[in-house]
Amino acid sequence: MRRFYFSLALACSLAGTLWASDDPFCGKWKLNLEKSDFAGEQIKIQHLHGSEYKWGSGEGSDTISHDGTYQTVSFGRTISMFPEGSNSWSMVIKKDGRVISSMTHTLSDDGQMQTIKGTETKPDGTTSDFTAVWKKVSGGKGWSGTWEATDVKYTSPDEWDIEPYEGDGLSFNTPAYQDVLSMKFDGKDYEEKGPNVAPGSMSSGKRVDARTLEITDKVKGQVMNHAKYEVSPDGKMLTLTIRETGQPKARTIVYDKM
């Protein structure tokens, strides 16, 4: 469940014997952009030859020719990249023929910083602008090296609607993405559905206690992340701590109850 080449993980729930009306996870939630911390993700860029580069994130990677053609990459997407100058690349990402994001990567003169500015187009037709600043943590000059996101900003906060599902289960609906995950907390895999969802996306989880969930997300059997979801004692805040496979740092995403 990735956003921004990548995209945000969606899943949650609660513990054992609570009635649905008492479940603190149920309700409408809005992303708190100020309290959330999207930084820390790392990507690796390797120049292979000519216009061909290898892009890696976590334990996955794709080889992309920066020649303006659309090429199939991970998570059921296609991508086009081409240079706009000596220090700038343009990138367009599609899913099932629809543009889901477009952006420009700009390299600093010393080759140590990379700024990405772009627009995400959601399935409901709304858009959100984003800016990400990446710092090179290893590697020489130019684009090649390991990069870490130090500052990530979005202009449009997403909303999340969580409802009861089959007894003690929960259904997570993100209206802007037309994304739905309905699951019980029995350790079994449940399918996530939506136009931007990667084929084979499944989630499983358990209720740790009345205000805590642990969720594992997979794509075609490969673990993408482990996450903890915690509702504050006053029931007004939902905090997601997401640890992606192969990434050195966890990300923290905070929602406020509407």
Secondary structure, DSSP 8 states (H G I E B T S, - for coil): --BTTBB--------TT--GGG-TT-EEEEE-TTT-B-TT-EEEEEEEETTEEEEEETTEEEEEE-SS--EEEGGGEEEEEEEEETTEEEEEEEETTEEEEEEEEEE-TTSSEEEEEEEEE-TTS-EEEEEEEEEEEE--SSS-EEEEEEEEEESS--EEEEEEETTTEEEEEEGGGTEEEEE-SSS--EEEESTTS-TTEEEEEEEEETTEEEEEEEETTEEEEEEEEEE-TTS-EEEEEEEETT-SS-EEEEEEE-
